[in-house]
Amino acid sequence: MVEIEVPEIDYTRYTNRQLAAIPLAVLAVALAILLGWYLFTGAPVNPGTAFTGGAELTIQTDQSEDAIRTAFDQEPSNVRSIRGEEDTYIVEFPPSDIGALESQADDAGFEVLSSSSTSPSFGSQAQTEALYGVVIAFVGMSVLAFAFFRTFVPSIAIVISAFSDIVIPLALMNVFGIDLTLGTIAALLMLIGYSVDSDILLNNHILRRSGEFYDSTHRAMRTGVTMTLTSISAMAVMAIVATLFGIDLLSDIGLILVFGLTADLMNTYMLNLSLLRWYKFEGVAR
């Protein structure tokens, strides 16, 4: 078993403002990306077919992607090959008559392996319910943090870190062209759990256990950083393998978790820690 050596960082070299500056700057950039995306597209993140409605065909053909695009009366919104399956493509369309699309595929000489469609109204309802789920999970996590520590600064530090852990991957989804789907929503829900876990671990070591502030910090880091780096490695491997085999859903989930867990390292041991140190030495706990 590989042991991860977590170095003991000399936090006394940095002021609280210096520690918080980088995480807050990254959060500001992420919020700016989401705002800009919303202004130009009408949504902070591009919703997938499951949320916007549409049709999808899985076909097999030895023709090129350009030939596939011109074979239908309606221009496909996306054509992608399935790695590991020879001459197999997934063709996505805006809301369309699935029967007509299958007929056009047959006329073009494509073998239709499967087909599915989602109505715009159903997709909109699914999107609303999924986003409600994220909001409820985040609010529940916030209530749990306040109930556990019962003081404002340590609790709000957890909430801010968790908020940033979600916002940064959302912004990177736009940068890397990852759509918002039920699978990516599940990844965001997982990030809420990861975030609150690492933040509560740090807060509990510093506020609830005996020992000097920096010794408690390093003890928490030995466990928390090891846990997070192990998860990042596992998710990165999953994303790479899924990409090689053309499993886009798992690839997207893996990337989002890598983005979020990396952000969690920064937010927990810079932003959260700076707030805890201020609370411990300069705030109401002094």
PyMOL commands that set and color helices and strands:
alter all, ss='L'
color gray80, all
select helices_A, chain A and resi 11-13+16-41+49-52+65-70+98-107+120-149+152-175+182-208+213-244+248-281
alter helices_A, ss='H'
color red, helices_A
select strands_A, chain A and resi 54-60+78-81+88-93+111-118
alter strands_A, ss='S'
color yellow, strands_A
deselect
rebuild
show_as cartoon
